[in-house]
Amino acid sequence: MTSKFTHRLAQTEDIEAIKELMGAAIYELQKDFLNEDQLKVAGQFMGVDTKLIEDQTYFLILHAEGKDEETIVGCGGWGKRKTLYGGNHTAGRSDELLDPNKDRARIRAMYCHPDWARKGIGRYIMNICEQAARDAGFNKMVLGSTLAGQPLYEACGFTVVSHEFDEAPGGVKVPVLTMEKDF
């Protein structure tokens, strides 16, 4: 199915389109896993990390079959910095570079537009990111997953190593799974 998709590196001018895609994905694809209060605060822990765009490790997945213009149907990337998940606004960020000889590369900010869910976009992004991380010298990865993302990541060979919660002001807790994979 992925033959109808292409990809390119995200650019600064793509940020607004990425935000729209992320919003749609968070609220539509998470609604079977999070309650209303959790959905309302999920954006506090997720979002655009412009460092990924600057590092040229963030990709847009495009669809153009039968159209004059490409449509962004997914996005995601990999990180060579310590931050595991979240956007520019997320607490606890670190731009410290990882050492490929001892650290795990990060899978970061993967989103699929709800109209394009379960059409191979997630695996397409994973393949691109894993190969790019390998090319950069990494041989193992880690990611922070939502409950909705867990089945995809498990199908791609990741294993849950911890199940925790991010807590928003007001006490609303949103689950986060840390998952790892060695190549």
MDTraj code that builds the backbone (N, CA, C; nanometers):
import mdtraj as md
import numpy as np

residues = "MET THR SER LYS PHE THR HIS ARG LEU ALA GLN THR GLU ASP ILE GLU ALA ILE LYS GLU LEU MET GLY ALA ALA ILE TYR GLU LEU GLN LYS ASP PHE LEU ASN GLU ASP GLN LEU LYS VAL ALA GLY GLN PHE MET GLY VAL ASP THR LYS LEU ILE GLU ASP GLN THR TYR PHE LEU ILE LEU HIS ALA GLU GLY LYS ASP GLU GLU THR ILE VAL GLY CYS GLY GLY TRP GLY LYS ARG LYS THR LEU TYR GLY GLY ASN HIS THR ALA GLY ARG SER ASP GLU LEU LEU ASP PRO ASN LYS ASP ARG ALA ARG ILE ARG ALA MET TYR CYS HIS PRO ASP TRP ALA ARG LYS GLY ILE GLY ARG TYR ILE MET ASN ILE CYS GLU GLN ALA ALA ARG ASP ALA GLY PHE ASN LYS MET VAL LEU GLY SER THR LEU ALA GLY GLN PRO LEU TYR GLU ALA CYS GLY PHE THR VAL VAL SER HIS GLU PHE ASP GLU ALA PRO GLY GLY VAL LYS VAL PRO VAL LEU THR MET GLU LYS ASP PHE".split()
xyz = np.array([
    [0.0791, -0.1206, 0.0000],
    [0.0000, 0.0000, 0.0000],
    [0.0833, 0.1270, 0.0000],
    [0.2063, 0.1208, 0.0478],
    [0.2846, 0.2423, 0.0621],
    [0.3338, 0.2979, -0.0705],
    [0.3177, 0.2271, -0.1817],
    [0.3676, 0.2756, -0.3090],
    [0.2998, 0.4050, -0.3517],
    [0.1807, 0.4332, -0.3020],
    [0.1129, 0.5574, -0.3401],
    [0.1557, 0.6753, -0.2543],
    [0.2444, 0.6531, -0.1595],
    [0.2919, 0.7592, -0.0724],
    [0.4353, 0.7959, -0.1055],
    [0.4682, 0.9219, -0.0846],
    [0.6051, 0.9688, -0.0929],
    [0.6346, 1.0422, 0.0379],
    [0.7575, 1.0831, 0.0533],
    [0.7922, 1.1586, 0.1738],
    [0.8965, 1.2633, 0.1400],
    [0.9047, 1.3610, 0.2299],
    [1.0089, 1.4621, 0.2215],
    [1.0364, 1.5133, 0.3616],
    [1.1492, 1.5776, 0.3782],
    [1.1803, 1.6391, 0.5060],
    [1.0869, 1.7566, 0.5306],
    [1.0422, 1.7708, 0.6539],
    [0.9580, 1.8836, 0.6914],
    [1.0421, 2.0111, 0.6942],
    [0.9778, 2.1212, 0.6606],
    [1.0416, 2.2532, 0.6622],
    [0.9646, 2.3441, 0.7577],
    [1.0250, 2.4522, 0.7968],
    [0.9620, 2.5467, 0.8882],
    [0.8258, 2.5916, 0.8377],
    [0.8126, 2.6125, 0.7094],
    [0.6844, 2.6579, 0.6534],
    [0.5740, 2.5511, 0.6621],
    [0.6080, 2.4293, 0.7007],
    [0.5092, 2.3211, 0.7165],
    [0.4490, 2.3161, 0.8565],
    [0.4980, 2.3962, 0.9486],
    [0.4587, 2.3830, 1.0895],
    [0.3078, 2.3948, 1.1100],
    [0.2427, 2.4895, 1.0480],
    [0.0975, 2.5051, 1.0687],
    [0.0212, 2.3827, 1.0183],
    [0.0614, 2.3293, 0.9034],
    [-0.0034, 2.2085, 0.8505],
    [0.0214, 2.0890, 0.9430],
    [0.1407, 2.0806, 0.9995],
    [0.1726, 1.9724, 1.0937],
    [0.0847, 1.9848, 1.2176],
    [0.0697, 2.1063, 1.2697],
    [-0.0152, 2.1280, 1.3871],
    [-0.1592, 2.0845, 1.3605],
    [-0.2115, 2.1178, 1.2434],
    [-0.3485, 2.0770, 1.2081],
    [-0.3602, 1.9252, 1.2046],
    [-0.2637, 1.8595, 1.1427],
    [-0.2639, 1.7138, 1.1345],
    [-0.2558, 1.6520, 1.2739],
    [-0.1673, 1.7040, 1.3577],
    [-0.1524, 1.6527, 1.4937],
    [-0.2825, 1.6674, 1.5718],
    [-0.3456, 1.7824, 1.5621],
    [-0.4718, 1.8046, 1.6327],
    [-0.5779, 1.7048, 1.5916],
    [-0.5929, 1.6842, 1.4618],
    [-0.6924, 1.5881, 1.4128],
    [-0.6607, 1.4475, 1.4617],
    [-0.5342, 1.4096, 1.4560],
    [-0.4947, 1.2750, 1.4987],
    [-0.5156, 1.2555, 1.6483],
    [-0.4747, 1.3523, 1.7278],
    [-0.4894, 1.3395, 1.8730],
    [-0.6352, 1.3193, 1.9100],
    [-0.7215, 1.4040, 1.8582],
    [-0.8611, 1.4008, 1.9035],
    [-0.9438, 1.2902, 1.8394],
    [-0.9102, 1.2491, 1.7198],
    [-0.9875, 1.1425, 1.6559],
    [-0.9338, 1.0034, 1.6874],
    [-0.8035, 0.9862, 1.6757],
    [-0.7471, 0.8519, 1.6899],
    [-0.7249, 0.8106, 1.8349],
    [-0.7330, 0.9059, 1.9274],
    [-0.7147, 0.8743, 2.0688],
    [-0.8474, 0.8558, 2.1427],
    [-0.9593, 0.8917, 2.0803],
    [-1.0860, 0.8953, 2.1544],
    [-1.1329, 0.7593, 2.2050],
    [-1.0853, 0.6507, 2.1486],
    [-1.1201, 0.5179, 2.1999],
    [-1.0295, 0.4755, 2.3165],
    [-0.9281, 0.5570, 2.3460],
    [-0.8296, 0.5210, 2.4479],
    [-0.8239, 0.6191, 2.5653],
    [-0.8711, 0.7406, 2.5431],
    [-0.8666, 0.8446, 2.6455],
    [-1.0080, 0.8963, 2.6723],
    [-1.0323, 0.9379, 2.7960],
    [-1.1623, 0.9985, 2.8256],
    [-1.1589, 1.1457, 2.7838],
    [-1.2713, 1.2143, 2.7950],
    [-1.2818, 1.3538, 2.7506],
    [-1.1800, 1.4447, 2.8186],
    [-1.1637, 1.4292, 2.9492],
    [-1.0666, 1.5126, 3.0210],
    [-0.9244, 1.4873, 2.9711],
    [-0.8905, 1.3614, 2.9470],
    [-0.7573, 1.3278, 2.8966],
    [-0.7356, 1.3837, 2.7560],
    [-0.8380, 1.3757, 2.6714],
    [-0.8260, 1.4309, 2.5367],
    [-0.8013, 1.5812, 2.5404],
    [-0.8675, 1.6491, 2.6318],
    [-0.8522, 1.7949, 2.6413],
    [-0.7101, 1.8356, 2.6785],
    [-0.6416, 1.7544, 2.7580],
    [-0.5063, 1.7911, 2.8019],
    [-0.3954, 1.7212, 2.7225],
    [-0.4310, 1.6277, 2.6353],
    [-0.3284, 1.5518, 2.5621],
    [-0.2323, 1.6437, 2.4867],
    [-0.2827, 1.7525, 2.4323],
    [-0.1978, 1.8460, 2.3595],
    [-0.0916, 1.9116, 2.4449],
    [-0.1089, 1.9083, 2.5771],
    [-0.0070, 1.9646, 2.6655],
    [0.1199, 1.8793, 2.6647],
    [0.1074, 1.7534, 2.6251],
    [0.2207, 1.6623, 2.6262],
    [0.2686, 1.6266, 2.4861],
    [0.1933, 1.6675, 2.3850],
    [0.2273, 1.6354, 2.2471],
    [0.2414, 1.7661, 2.1693],
    [0.2964, 1.7595, 2.0493],
    [0.3051, 1.8785, 1.9662],
    [0.4305, 1.8838, 1.8830],
    [0.4447, 1.9938, 1.8103],
    [0.5566, 2.0128, 1.7187],
    [0.6838, 2.0435, 1.7977],
    [0.7893, 1.9715, 1.7656],
    [0.9219, 1.9976, 1.8194],
    [1.0056, 2.0488, 1.7022],
    [1.0272, 2.1784, 1.6965],
    [1.0967, 2.2374, 1.5833],
    [1.2431, 2.1943, 1.5744],
    [1.2980, 2.1428, 1.6831],
    [1.4368, 2.0937, 1.6798],
    [1.4479, 1.9757, 1.5825],
    [1.3436, 1.8933, 1.5736],
    [1.3444, 1.7820, 1.4781],
    [1.3509, 1.8336, 1.3344],
    [1.2777, 1.9417, 1.3075],
    [1.2798, 2.0013, 1.1738],
    [1.4175, 2.0601, 1.1461],
    [1.4733, 2.1330, 1.2443],
    [1.6077, 2.1899, 1.2284],
    [1.7120, 2.0807, 1.2057],
    [1.6985, 1.9686, 1.2768],
    [1.7936, 1.8579, 1.2642],
    [1.7746, 1.7775, 1.1361],
    [1.6691, 1.8073, 1.0618],
    [1.6339, 1.7340, 0.9394],
    [1.6125, 1.5859, 0.9667],
    [1.5365, 1.5595, 1.0735],
    [1.5019, 1.4222, 1.1111],
    [1.3501, 1.4040, 1.1180],
    [1.2743, 1.4994, 1.0620],
    [1.1281, 1.4934, 1.0682],
    [1.0722, 1.4923, 0.9265],
    [0.9831, 1.3967, 0.9010],
    [0.9339, 1.3728, 0.7656],
    [0.7839, 1.3971, 0.7525],
    [0.7441, 1.4399, 0.6348],
    [0.6028, 1.4474, 0.5983],
    [0.5748, 1.3338, 0.5018],
    [0.4615, 1.2677, 0.5207],
    [0.4178, 1.1632, 0.4292],
    [0.3108, 1.2262, 0.3410],
    [0.3283, 1.2110, 0.2099],
    [0.2446, 1.2800, 0.1124],
    [0.1712, 1.1807, 0.0242],
    [0.0529, 1.2221, -0.0193],
    [-0.0261, 1.1435, -0.1132],
    [-0.0623, 1.2344, -0.2292],
    [-0.0431, 1.1873, -0.3518],
    [-0.0721, 1.2697, -0.4684],
    [-0.1442, 1.1939, -0.5784],
    [-0.1860, 1.0725, -0.5518],
    [-0.2477, 0.9895, -0.6544],
    [-0.3725, 1.0570, -0.7107],
    [-0.3687, 1.0885, -0.8399],
    [-0.4841, 1.1476, -0.9066],
    [-0.5099, 1.2929, -0.8705],
    [-0.4146, 1.3602, -0.8105],
    [-0.4340, 1.4995, -0.7713],
    [-0.3205, 1.5846, -0.8259],
    [-0.3478, 1.7126, -0.8440],
    [-0.2438, 1.8050, -0.8878],
    [-0.1544, 1.8460, -0.7715],
    [-0.2088, 1.8421, -0.6511],
    [-0.1359, 1.8873, -0.5338],
    [-0.1218, 1.7739, -0.4333],
    [-0.0073, 1.7687, -0.3672],
    [0.0149, 1.6670, -0.2653],
    [-0.0592, 1.7028, -0.1362],
    [-0.1084, 1.5990, -0.0694],
    [-0.1766, 1.6138, 0.0583],
    [-0.0891, 1.5523, 0.1659],
    [-0.0724, 1.6234, 0.2777],
    [0.0017, 1.5676, 0.3912],
    [-0.0923, 1.4725, 0.4645],
    [-0.0567, 1.3443, 0.4678],
    [-0.1420, 1.2433, 0.5306],
    [-0.0804, 1.1867, 0.6584],
    [0.0454, 1.2180, 0.6823],
    [0.1121, 1.1706, 0.8028],
    [0.2422, 1.2454, 0.8244],
    [0.2967, 1.2295, 0.9444],
    [0.4254, 1.2904, 0.9748],
    [0.4892, 1.2129, 1.0892],
    [0.6181, 1.2237, 1.0998],
    [0.6899, 1.1571, 1.2070],
    [0.8385, 1.1677, 1.1834],
    [0.9133, 1.1370, 1.2864],
    [1.0568, 1.1485, 1.2720],
    [1.1324, 1.0683, 1.3751],
    [1.2591, 1.0923, 1.3761],
    [1.3455, 1.0279, 1.4735],
    [1.4319, 1.1373, 1.5352],
    [1.4747, 1.1136, 1.6563],
    [1.5522, 1.2136, 1.7264],
    [1.6885, 1.1635, 1.7667],
    [1.7845, 1.2547, 1.7580],
    [1.9206, 1.2269, 1.8022],
    [1.9534, 1.3091, 1.9263],
    [1.8472, 1.3576, 1.9907],
    [1.8605, 1.4370, 2.1130],
    [1.7876, 1.3668, 2.2259],
    [1.8159, 1.4063, 2.3480],
    [1.7683, 1.3354, 2.4661],
    [1.6156, 1.3365, 2.4839],
    [1.5462, 1.4406, 2.4387],
    [1.4017, 1.4493, 2.4563],
    [1.3336, 1.3262, 2.3961],
    [1.2476, 1.2623, 2.4748],
    [1.1797, 1.1404, 2.4292],
    [1.0514, 1.1708, 2.3534],
    [0.9734, 1.2679, 2.3994],
    [0.8494, 1.3031, 2.3308],
    [0.8079, 1.4439, 2.3703],
    [0.7143, 1.4974, 2.2959],
    [0.6582, 1.6277, 2.3268],
    [0.7008, 1.7350, 2.2288],
    [0.6339, 1.8493, 2.2410],
    [0.6602, 1.9629, 2.1544],
    [0.7501, 2.0649, 2.2215],
    [0.7668, 2.1777, 2.1547],
    [0.8500, 2.2853, 2.2081],
    [0.8045, 2.3287, 2.3471],
    [0.6761, 2.3172, 2.3739],
    [0.6165, 2.3648, 2.4992],
    [0.6213, 2.2614, 2.6125],
    [0.6596, 2.1374, 2.5838],
    [0.6538, 2.0294, 2.6817],
    [0.7655, 2.0429, 2.7852],
    [0.7290, 2.0282, 2.9107],
    [0.8274, 2.0365, 3.0200],
    [0.9271, 1.9208, 3.0112],
    [1.0463, 1.9435, 3.0623],
    [1.1467, 1.8379, 3.0715],
    [1.2255, 1.8120, 2.9452],
    [1.2226, 1.9033, 2.8502],
    [1.2954, 1.8840, 2.7246],
    [1.4465, 1.8939, 2.7467],
    [1.5204, 1.8249, 2.6612],
    [1.6656, 1.8368, 2.6616],
    [1.7154, 1.8248, 2.5178],
    [1.7925, 1.9236, 2.4745],
    [1.8490, 1.9203, 2.3402],
    [1.9874, 1.8555, 2.3370],
    [2.0255, 1.7920, 2.4483],
    [2.1540, 1.7227, 2.4552],
    [2.1585, 1.6135, 2.3479],
    [2.2683, 1.6106, 2.2724],
    [2.2851, 1.5095, 2.1679],
    [2.3117, 1.3722, 2.2288],
    [2.2593, 1.2700, 2.1642],
    [2.2794, 1.1319, 2.2061],
    [2.4064, 1.0761, 2.1420],
    [2.4638, 0.9759, 2.2038],
    [2.5815, 0.9063, 2.1525],
    [2.5343, 0.7754, 2.0902],
    [2.5467, 0.7603, 1.9575],
    [2.4993, 0.6373, 1.8919],
    [2.5635, 0.5103, 1.9446],
    [2.6819, 0.5216, 2.0050],
    [2.7506, 0.4035, 2.0564],
    [2.6917, 0.3516, 2.1868],
    [2.6154, 0.4364, 2.2576],
    [2.5594, 0.3900, 2.3842],
    [2.4130, 0.4261, 2.4056],
    [2.3607, 0.5250, 2.3337],
    [2.2234, 0.5703, 2.3547],
    [2.1282, 0.5163, 2.2488],
    [2.0002, 0.5247, 2.2792],
    [1.8946, 0.4859, 2.1859],
    [1.8447, 0.6088, 2.1105],
    [1.8369, 0.5980, 1.9786],
    [1.7711, 0.7030, 1.9000],
    [1.6236, 0.7055, 1.9395],
    [1.5598, 0.8160, 1.9167],
    [1.4194, 0.8311, 1.9520],
    [1.3311, 0.8280, 1.8278],
    [1.2181, 0.7592, 1.8366],
    [1.1114, 0.7747, 1.7375],
    [1.0254, 0.8863, 1.7931],
    [0.9944, 0.9859, 1.7114],
    [0.9307, 1.1068, 1.7642],
    [0.8085, 1.1495, 1.6820],
    [0.7084, 1.1951, 1.7532],
    [0.5948, 1.2705, 1.6989],
    [0.5346, 1.2113, 1.5717],
    [0.4940, 1.0858, 1.5806],
    [0.4302, 1.0201, 1.4670],
    [0.2798, 1.0429, 1.4714],
    [0.2264, 1.0922, 1.3597],
    [0.0826, 1.1194, 1.3502],
    [0.0347, 1.0833, 1.2107],
    [-0.0880, 1.0354, 1.2051],
    [-0.1531, 1.0027, 1.0787],
    [-0.2877, 1.0747, 1.0761],
    [-0.3214, 1.1353, 0.9646],
    [-0.4529, 1.1972, 0.9540],
    [-0.5582, 1.0875, 0.9689],
    [-0.6635, 1.1120, 1.0473],
    [-0.7645, 1.0080, 1.0705],
    [-0.8259, 0.9493, 0.9430],
    [-0.8375, 1.0285, 0.8377],
    [-0.8932, 0.9775, 0.7114],
    [-0.7996, 0.8773, 0.6440],
    [-0.6751, 0.8724, 0.6878],
    [-0.5754, 0.7858, 0.6251],
    [-0.5242, 0.6780, 0.7201],
    [-0.5883, 0.6620, 0.8334],
    [-0.5444, 0.5618, 0.9317],
    [-0.5557, 0.4206, 0.8752],
    [-0.4644, 0.3361, 0.9149],
    [-0.4595, 0.1950, 0.8787],
    [-0.4455, 0.1702, 0.7276],
    [-0.3639, 0.2550, 0.6659],
    [-0.3350, 0.2396, 0.5229],
    [-0.1848, 0.2237, 0.4973],
    [-0.1080, 0.1942, 0.6036],
    [0.0349, 0.1697, 0.5880],
    [0.1240, 0.2889, 0.6158],
    [0.0662, 0.4027, 0.6524],
    [0.1463, 0.5229, 0.6747],
    [0.2385, 0.5073, 0.7949],
    [0.1888, 0.4508, 0.9034],
    [0.2715, 0.4319, 1.0227],
    [0.3937, 0.3474, 0.9956],
    [0.3757, 0.2364, 0.9278],
    [0.4904, 0.1502, 0.8935],
    [0.5860, 0.2213, 0.7976],
    [0.5301, 0.2982, 0.7064],
    [0.6117, 0.3737, 0.6115],
    [0.7029, 0.4699, 0.6880],
    [0.6459, 0.5444, 0.7821],
    [0.7255, 0.6364, 0.8632],
    [0.8308, 0.5595, 0.9430],
    [0.7894, 0.4500, 1.0059],
    [0.8834, 0.3717, 1.0865],
    [1.0022, 0.3250, 1.0036],
    [0.9768, 0.2761, 0.8834],
    [1.0853, 0.2290, 0.7970],
    [1.1828, 0.3413, 0.7637],
    [1.1295, 0.4590, 0.7306],
    [1.2142, 0.5737, 0.6980],
    [1.3004, 0.6111, 0.8191],
    [1.2363, 0.6211, 0.9354],
    [1.3064, 0.6647, 1.0568],
    [1.4102, 0.5638, 1.1035],
    [1.3745, 0.4368, 1.1022],
    [1.4713, 0.3351, 1.1446],
    [1.5933, 0.3350, 1.0539],
    [1.5721, 0.3473, 0.9232],
    [1.6864, 0.3479, 0.8314],
    [1.7721, 0.4713, 0.8527],
    [1.7095, 0.5864, 0.8731],
    [1.7857, 0.7097, 0.8966],
    [1.8668, 0.7001, 1.0257],
    [1.8078, 0.6426, 1.1304],
    [1.8805, 0.6256, 1.2573],
    [1.9976, 0.5288, 1.2397],
    [1.9754, 0.4204, 1.1657],
    [2.0850, 0.3260, 1.1375],
    [2.1977, 0.3978, 1.0624],
    [2.1590, 0.4764, 0.9613],
    [2.2581, 0.5496, 0.8816],
    [2.3388, 0.6464, 0.9681],
    [2.2779, 0.6941, 1.0775],
    [2.3468, 0.7860, 1.1694],
    [2.4277, 0.7107, 1.2758],
    [2.4291, 0.5761, 1.2684],
    [2.5115, 0.4968, 1.3580],
    [2.4413, 0.4359, 1.4784],
    [2.3100, 0.4561, 1.4906],
    [2.2358, 0.3989, 1.6038],
    [2.1989, 0.2539, 1.5738],
    [2.1939, 0.1706, 1.6798],
    [2.1516, 0.0314, 1.6620],
    [2.0393, -0.0069, 1.7576],
    [1.9815, 0.0934, 1.8215],
    [1.8672, 0.0686, 1.9083],
    [1.7861, 0.1980, 1.9198],
    [1.6552, 0.1793, 1.9494],
    [1.5637, 0.2932, 1.9536],
    [1.4727, 0.2842, 2.0750],
    [1.4129, 0.3988, 2.1084],
    [1.3151, 0.4082, 2.2151],
    [1.2097, 0.5092, 2.1705],
    [1.0900, 0.4957, 2.2247],
    [0.9839, 0.5917, 2.1938],
    [0.8870, 0.6013, 2.3102],
    [0.8161, 0.7117, 2.3149],
    [0.7063, 0.7302, 2.4086],
    [0.5780, 0.7143, 2.3307],
    [0.4989, 0.6153, 2.3641],
    [0.3799, 0.5803, 2.2865],
    [0.2511, 0.6142, 2.3598],
    [0.1517, 0.6501, 2.2820],
    [0.0147, 0.6554, 2.3315],
    [-0.0403, 0.5136, 2.3292],
    [-0.1533, 0.4933, 2.3939],
    [-0.2177, 0.3619, 2.3878],
    [-0.2617, 0.3298, 2.2452],
    [-0.3029, 0.4312, 2.1709],
    [-0.3448, 0.4103, 2.0317],
    [-0.2285, 0.3662, 1.9432],
    [-0.1081, 0.4123, 1.9735],
    [0.0083, 0.3772, 1.8929],
    [0.0714, 0.2439, 1.9260],
    [0.0405, 0.1911, 2.0428],
    [0.1046, 0.0678, 2.0896],
    [0.0955, -0.0482, 1.9902],
    [-0.0200, -0.0773, 1.9303],
    [-0.0249, -0.1914, 1.8371],
    [0.0693, -0.1761, 1.7173],
    [0.0793, -0.0559, 1.6625],
    [0.1717, -0.0341, 1.5509],
    [0.3149, -0.0601, 1.5942],
    [0.3541, -0.0016, 1.7055],
    [0.4927, -0.0155, 1.7496],
    [0.5265, -0.1602, 1.7849],
    [0.4329, -0.2312, 1.8446],
    [0.4575, -0.3732, 1.8727],
    [0.4730, -0.4511, 1.7425],
    [0.3904, -0.4205, 1.6424],
    [0.4009, -0.4875, 1.5128],
    [0.5345, -0.4571, 1.4443],
    [0.5957, -0.3441, 1.4808],
    [0.7261, -0.3051, 1.4254],
    [0.8421, -0.3532, 1.5115],
    [0.8129, -0.4357, 1.6135],
    [0.9188, -0.4974, 1.6926],
    [0.9546, -0.4282, 1.8228],
    [0.8799, -0.3269, 1.8626],
    [0.9058, -0.2586, 1.9894],
    [0.8378, -0.3326, 2.1038],
    [0.8986, -0.3231, 2.2221],
    [0.8471, -0.3872, 2.3432],
    [0.8252, -0.2812, 2.4501],
    [0.7147, -0.2917, 2.5226],
    [0.6867, -0.1991, 2.6323],
    [0.7836, -0.2268, 2.7469],
    [0.8520, -0.1224, 2.7948],
    [0.9427, -0.1367, 2.9089],
    [0.8916, -0.0616, 3.0320],
    [0.7982, 0.0323, 3.0119],
    [0.7347, 0.0981, 3.1261],
    [0.6029, 0.1609, 3.0835],
    [0.5124, 0.1706, 3.1793],
    [0.3814, 0.2318, 3.1593],
    [0.3665, 0.3369, 3.2684],
    [0.3660, 0.4633, 3.2269],
    [0.3605, 0.5737, 3.3220],
    [0.2491, 0.6700, 3.2837],
    [0.2387, 0.7800, 3.3567],
    [0.1380, 0.8815, 3.3295],
    [0.2016, 1.0190, 3.3365],
    [0.1665, 1.1040, 3.2402],
    [0.1963, 1.2461, 3.2508],
    [0.0768, 1.3084, 3.3206],
    [0.1028, 1.3982, 3.4152],
    [-0.0068, 1.4598, 3.4895],
    [-0.0145, 1.6084, 3.4575],
    [-0.1312, 1.6508, 3.4144],
    [-0.1555, 1.7911, 3.3823],
    [-0.1972, 1.8664, 3.5075],
    [-0.1826, 1.9977, 3.5081],
    [-0.2374, 2.0755, 3.6190],
    [-0.3863, 2.0417, 3.6336],
    [-0.4295, 2.0223, 3.7539],
    [-0.5668, 1.9786, 3.7768],
    [-0.5774, 1.8298, 3.8010],
    [-0.4655, 1.7581, 3.7843],
    [-0.4626, 1.6166, 3.8184],
    [-0.5012, 1.5187, 3.7100],
    [-0.5310, 1.5641, 3.5884],
    [-0.5659, 1.4718, 3.4805],
    [-0.4390, 1.3993, 3.4352],
    [-0.4465, 1.2676, 3.4306],
    [-0.3312, 1.1859, 3.3926],
    [-0.3519, 1.1247, 3.2546],
    [-0.2463, 1.1314, 3.1727],
    [-0.2487, 1.0755, 3.0371],
    [-0.1421, 0.9660, 3.0301],
    [-0.1819, 0.8438, 2.9897],
    [-0.0849, 0.7335, 2.9859],
    [0.0208, 0.7501, 2.8768],
    [0.1426, 0.7091, 2.9105],
    [0.2553, 0.7076, 2.8168],
    [0.3294, 0.5761, 2.8369],
    [0.3497, 0.5046, 2.7283],
    [0.4263, 0.3800, 2.7319],
    [0.5652, 0.4073, 2.6768],
    [0.6680, 0.3640, 2.7467],
    [0.8036, 0.3691, 2.6909],
    [0.8277, 0.2329, 2.6275],
    [0.8699, 0.2362, 2.5003],
    [0.8912, 0.1130, 2.4248],
    [1.0306, 0.1173, 2.3612],
    [1.0930, -0.0009, 2.3514],
    [1.2291, -0.0083, 2.2979],
    [1.2398, -0.1177, 2.1920],
    [1.3427, -0.0991, 2.1081],
    [1.3733, -0.1972, 2.0039],
    [1.5229, -0.1907, 1.9752],
    [1.5839, -0.3076, 1.9573],
    [1.7223, -0.3153, 1.9122],
    [1.7204, -0.3661, 1.7671],
    [1.8132, -0.3161, 1.6852],
    [1.8199, -0.3620, 1.5450],
    [1.9143, -0.4799, 1.5376],
])
top = md.Topology()
chain = top.add_chain()
for i, resn in enumerate(residues, 1):
    res = top.add_residue(resn, chain, resSeq=i)
    for name in ("N", "CA", "C"):
        top.add_atom(name, md.element.get_by_symbol(name[0]), res)
traj = md.Trajectory(xyz[None], top)
